[in-house]
Every structure is written in structure tokens, then in C-alpha cells.
Amino acid sequence: MRRLLLDISPLAAHPDYRTLWIGQSIAQFGRQATALALPYQIYALTGSPLAIGGLAVATLAALLLPRRSQLAASPMPWIDDISSSRPSLGRWL
């Protein structure tokens, strides 16, 4: 039975790890509360299930579309080297 329980000895032994773990737990609780409250609030304000669907699409788009900092790590510098005859988007990012 003891093998099935969570080992919390690192939390007791390392105060910095305990602080990190508690902070991450609070942040995760906040993310989950937001994930529950935001669709409810949108439905309460608009009364439209379509608005909740729009929120879901916007959330999915934010996950799928790369951020500007991720574009800098894209293969655009190599593309610039291959086709140096004309400028590409990679030079302006």
C-alpha cells in the first residue's frame, strides 16, 4: 500500500523544491479555475453556445499558431541562405 502513495519526502527535505511545488500547484489550480469559469462567464454574458465555440477555436489557435519568438527558431535563416537572391520574411522578424 505504501508504494501507491505519493512520496513527499523531497518536499520535507528541500525547502526550495517545496516552494516551487506549492507555487506550481497554485498556478495549476488557477489555470483549471480559468478553464472552468471563462466558458461559463461567456455563456452568462451572451447566452450563446456559439460564443463558447468561438472561445474554443481561439484557444486552439493560440496553441497551434507559433509565437513570434518561436518563429525566430524556425528554418528561415537556412531558407535565406538557399535563396539569397530575394529577401524573405526571416530577415524582418
FENLIN-V645446 format. One line per field, one symbol per residue. ss: DSSP state (H for helix, E for strand, - for the rest). A space follows every 50 residues. Layout:
# FENLIN-V645446
ss=???
This chain:
# FENLIN-V645446
ss=-HHH----HHHHH-HHHHHHHHHHHHHHHHHHHHHHHHHHHHHHHH--HH HHHHHHHHHHHHHH---HHHHH---HHHHHHH------HHH--
